[in-house]
Amino acid sequence: MTEFLETPQGRRIAYHKTEGTGPCVVFLGGLKSDMEGTKAVHLEAWCKAQGRAFLRFDYSGHGESSGTFEEGCIGDWHEDSVFSVNSLVEGPYVLVGSSMGGWQALLLARLQPERLAGLVTIAAAPDFTEDGYWANFSDGQKETLEKVGQVELPSDYMEPYIITKRMIEDGRQQLVLRDALDLPCPVRFLQGTEDTAVTTATAVRLLEHATGDDMRLTLVKGADHRFSDEQCLALIEAAVQEVSA
């Protein structure tokens, strides 16, 4: 059953928590996805079968949480993530971040390195508001963003994204690929070669930029951004197992 948290900012966060042993596995979803996605639900079932603690939740403006997507930004969702893990998880945790959730996982890792037992990202999209959206906006789109406050971007997976000026400006305060990024725990980056939302170049850039003693990138030929077929789900399980050992 869905439970709810009230954040200090007045946002209502929906979550599912499974009690269990070991470092809690925390799933961080992607942009405009929710905690009912294939990867989140599959990982929850896998953790339950192993008796592991697990947490999945919806950022504000996503899923069952309060607010609308257009109101939010990377910094808001970072606040949601921090408050959720601080309120619901005791001790160390293993972060599993998908797409934008990969960026959120890196922000959490930077903020609370002492709590990080392991990190798995799936098609991680760090800094995408700047390096993906802003860098590829036309002059016309930039002008619209300035005058109207938002632009519409088509999506391969759902209705168009509304990208706001606030999201772009806030994203610049959350960048993780510009300064030192030390990940003092086992890290596994997973990336599909047929991903049209996040390129393999982004995955390699993250691998090369971050520092840590136990870090690997796995490229899966033919896998797309969803990364949720049987083979991909098995790879996620194996990665979580590795970083938890």
N, C-alpha and C positions, 0 to 999 in steps of 0.2 A: 504494500500500500504506500502511496506517495505521502511523504511528510514534508513539512515546510519550515524554513528558517526565515527570520526577519533580520535583514542586515542593518548596520548602523545608518546606512544611507536611506533606509525605508523601503528597500526592495525585498520582495518575497521570493525566496529561492526554493524550488521544488527539488526533492532528493529521494533516493533510495539507498539505505545503508544496510549492509549485511555484516553481522558480527562474525568474528573469526580470529584466527591466530596470525602471527607474523606481521610484518609491515603491511599496512592497509594498502590495497591497490586502488588508486584513484583514477577514474576515467574522465578525461577532459575532452569534450566534443568539439566539433568544428563549427564554423560560421553558419548560422541558420539551421544547424542540425540540433537534435535533442537527445535526451538520455534513453529514448526508446529505439535508437538506431541499432542496426545489426551487431556492430562491434561491441557496443556497450552492454547489450543484453547477453550476448554470447560470453563475454568476459565475466560477467556477473555469475552466470551459470557455472562456468569453469572454476571460479573462485569458491563458490558454494560447495561444489563437489570435492574440493580440496580442503574445505574448512578454513579458507582464508577470508580475512576481512576485506570488504569491497565497498566503494562509494561511487555512485554516479549522480550527477545533478544537472539541472538546467540553469544556464546563465540567465540573468534578467533579459526579457525580450525574446526568450527562447522557450519552446515547449510549454510546460505548465507554470513556469515562473511568471512573475508580474512584469508589466511594462511591454513596450513594443520594440521590435528590432531596431527601428529607425532612431529611437531615443538613445541607443547604447553606443558604446565604443570599446576599444581594447582595454582601456584603463578601468572602465566600469566592470567589465567581465573579469579582470584581474582582481579587483576588490571582492567580487562575488566568490572567486576561487579561494582567495586567501581566507575570507571569513568562513567559508564552508569547511576547509580543511582544519582551520584552527578550532572551529566549534565541534566538529564531528569526528576528528581523527586524533587519537592519542599516539604520541611517539612517532617513530619514523614511518615514511610512506614510500610507495613506488608509484610514480606518475606515468600514466599512459595517455599521451596527447595526440589527437588526430587532427591534422590540418591546422586550422587556427588554434585548436587545443594544444598543438605542438608548441606554438608560440607561447601560449598560456603556461604550459609546463616549464618552459625555459625561464619565464619571468618568475615563477614560483621557485624554481631551482636556484636562481640568482638571489632571491630574497631569503630563502630558508635552506641554504646548503647543508646545514647541520642536521636537518630532518630527512634529507633525501637519501633513501636506501638504494634506489635504482630509478632509471629513466628509460622509457620506450616511447619513441615517436613514430607516427604513421603518416607519411606524406606531410611532414611538418612544414608550416608556412610562416616562418618568422619574418617579421618586418614587411609583410605583403602589402600593407596599406601604402607604404612608401615605394617599395621596389617593384610591386606589381601594379597597383592602381595608379598612384600619382605618376610614376615613371612612364606609364603608357597612355595617360590621358592626353587627348589632343588639346590644342590651344582652346578650341571651342568648349570642350568639357571642363577645362580649368576655369574658363570664364563663367560657364553656367554654375559651377560649384561656388564661385565667389559671389555671383549675383543672386542665385536662387537658394543656395545653401545645400544643394544635393544634386546628384546625377544618378541616372538609372543605368545599370550594367546588366547585360544578358547573362544568364547562367545556363550551363549544360544540364543542370540537375533539377531546377525548379523555376519559379517565377523570377523576374529580374530582381537583382539586388539594388536597394536604394543605398547609395553611398553618400554620407553626409560630410559636410565641411568639418564638423566636429570629429568624425571618425578619423579623417586624414590628419587633422592637427593634433589630436590626442595620440594617434599612432606614433608620431614623431617623438613623443615623450616615453615611449615604451620599447624603442628599438633595442635589439639584443646582438646584432651582428656588427655593430660599430665599435664596441668596447670589449674589453676582456670578458670572456665567458668560460669560467672554470666549472667543470662538472665533476665533482670529486666522488664519483660512484660509478658502478657499471652502467654503460649507456648503449642502447641499440636503436639505430635509426633504420626505419623500414620505408622503402620507396618503390613504387611501380614505374616501369619504363613507359607505359602508355598513359600516364597521368596527364590530363590536359589542363589541370588546374595548378599543379605544382611541378616544376621541371626537375629532372635529375640534377641539373646544374645547381639548383637551390639546395638539394640534399648534400651535394659534394661541398658546396660553399660552407654549409653548417658544419660538416665534418672537419673541414680544414680550419675553420675559425675557432671552434670550441677546443678547450684543452681538458685533458683527463687521461688517466692511466689505462682505462678499459673501455674503449669506444669503438664501435663497429657500425658500418653502413651496409645494409643488405639491399641490393637492387633486384627486383623481381620482374623478369622479362614478361611483358604482356599484361601485367596488372595495372588497373586503372585507379582513379582517385578514391573510389569506394573501398578498395582493398578489403573486400569482405566475402570472397568466395572461400571454399573449404580450405584450399591451400594457404591462402593469406591468413585466415583465422588461426590455422595451426601454427603459422610463423609468429603471430602475435603471442599465442600461448607460450611458445618456446622462448621467445624473447623475454617475456615476463618471468618465466621460470629461471632463465639465466641470470637476470639482474637481481633476482631475489635470493639466489643461492648463497 
